Amino acid sequence: MSEFVLEQQNEAAAPQPSQMIRRLVWKICIATLILMAIGSATRVMNAGLACPDWPLCYGELVPAKQMNFQVFLEWFHRLDAALIGVSAIALFGLCWWYRRALPNWLPWASTFALFLIVFQGILGGLTVTELLRFDIVTAHLGTALLFFTTLLIIGTALTPYQGTGNVGKLPWLGLTAAILVYLQSLLGALIGSRWALHQCLGTSQLCTVMYSHIFGLVPPTVATLALVWLSWQRPALHPALRRLANLAGGLLLLQILLGVATFKLRLQVEPLTVIHQAVGAALLGTLVVFTVLALRDWVASRETNNYPVAVTVTATNTPVNGSH
């Protein structure tokens, strides 16, 4: 009898597959954000080719003899990427192993995430073998952001949430803002990979690329500020959505200040450039989480509103069927 009770307690204490997977996803999200920050530091410190070969570094797993700050940045960037790759494989395996206890979409979402991280690894190798070709470097960051976004969607969709049914058009505004921020991040990556700011200020080249990023700031800024303002106009909005909207507004203002400072200082302060990219990724992530929760709120409210209609129809038809 005691063994049966202990077995029941152990089963109750054991995390459900969805909880275990959710925790893993959030950990990979944090590691991916760190990876993108390290990648930015590698670029601004001119360490992208510090390891001249790939996937090893000077033919070794740990290049102890050649180790300096630049080599360490590139080596650690690859190490973090490898750990994320292993974690993505584990996520893929767990989702398919427990697929009968999970939502139907989850195994396929994990498959897509694994595809992205494999493609990201291929692009990472090409950035070295193709000597930091700007289009490959830009695609490298774009894929990383897409992988980061996919993980956030999975983690947020698995997070317990009970909406208030008062989101209105906020899900679509959040989605628009997230897409615009993603595109703006790609423009920023293009500027960084082509060193457009240096060339424009120094030789008047690539100014079109640089100013497209500057003026491209307007659409995502307007969309994000509209999101914040409309969130304030809805007193019954879920507190989590309100906090996320306020966080997005704060990150947007910080990102603009960092961008102005980076431009004024002509990229001479490397940590400032790294923080600029990290805050941009955090802003994108905040908008993605807001959008997923708001969509869940919107879908739940529509299902709740449609339910009484179905009950009414059933109740109306019952006496008719009974009369026959």
C-alpha positions, 0 to 999 in steps of 0.5 A, a space after each residue: 500500500 505504501 509503495 502504491 502511495 509513493 508511486 502516485 506521489 512520484 507521478 504527481 511530482 513528475 513534470 508533464 511533457 509539456 512543462 518539461 519541453 516548455 522549460 527547455 524551450 525557454 532555456 534555449 531562448 536565453 542561450 540564443 539571445 546570448 549567442 546573437 550578442 556574442 555574434 555581434 561582439 565577434 563582428 564589431 571586434 573583427 573576430 569573424 575570421 579569428 578561427 580561419 577554419 571550420 568547424 574546428 578552430 586551427 584544427 582543434 576543439 580548443 585552440 589553446 596555443 592560438 587563444 587570444 581575445 578575438 579567437 576566444 570570441 569566435 570559439 565561444 560563439 561556435 561553442 554556444 551555437 553547438 550547445 544550442 544545436 544539441 538542445 534543438 535535437 533534444 527538443 525535436 526528439 522529446 516532442 516526437 517521443 511524447 507527441 501523443 501527450 502534446 498538441 499536434 502542432 508541437 512536433 512539427 514546430 520542433 522540426 522547423 526549429 531544428 531545420 532552422 538551426 541546421 541551416 544556421 550552422 551551414 550559414 555559419 560555416 559559409 561566413 568563414 569559408 566565404 570570408 564574411 560575405 555580406 549577404 551570407 552574414 546578413 542571412 546568418 543573423 536573419 535565420 538566428 532571429 527566425 529561430 529565436 522567434 520560433 522558440 518564443 512562439 513555442 514557449 509562449 503557446 505552451 505557457 498557461 494563460 487565461 485571457 480576458 477577451 478584450 484584445 480587439 485588434 491588438 493581435 494584428 497590430 502586434 504581428 505587424 510591429 513584430 514583422 516590421 522590427 524583424 525587417 528593420 533588424 535585417 537592415 541593421 545586419 546589412 549595414 553591419 556586414 557591409 560596414 555601411 556607416 564607416 563607408 558612408 561617413 568616410 567616403 560617401 559610399 553605401 549611404 543609401 543602405 545606411 539611410 534606409 535603416 535610419 528612415 526604416 525606423 519610422 514604421 516599426 516605431 509607429 506600430 509599436 507606439 500604437 500598440 502601447 497606446 491602444 493597450 493603455 486604452 483597454 482597462 480590462 486588458 490582461 495585466 501580462 499583455 499590458 506589461 509586455 506592451 509597456 516593456 516593448 515601448 521602453 525597449 523601443 525608446 532605449 533602442 532609438 537612444 542606442 542607435 543615435 549614440 552609435 551613429 554619433 560615436 561612429 561605431 567607436 564604442 563596441 559594447 554600445 553596438 553589441 547592446 544595440 543589437 541585443 536590445 533589438 532582438 529583445 524588442 522583437 521577442 517581446 512583440 512576438 510574445 505579446 502577439 502570441 498571447 493576444 492571439 490566444 486571448 482573441 481565439 478564446 473569446 471567439 470560441 466563448 462567444 460562439 458557444 451559446 449559439 451552438 447550445 441554443 440551436 441544440 436546445 431548439 432542435 431537441 423538442 422537434 426531434 422528440 415529437 417525431 
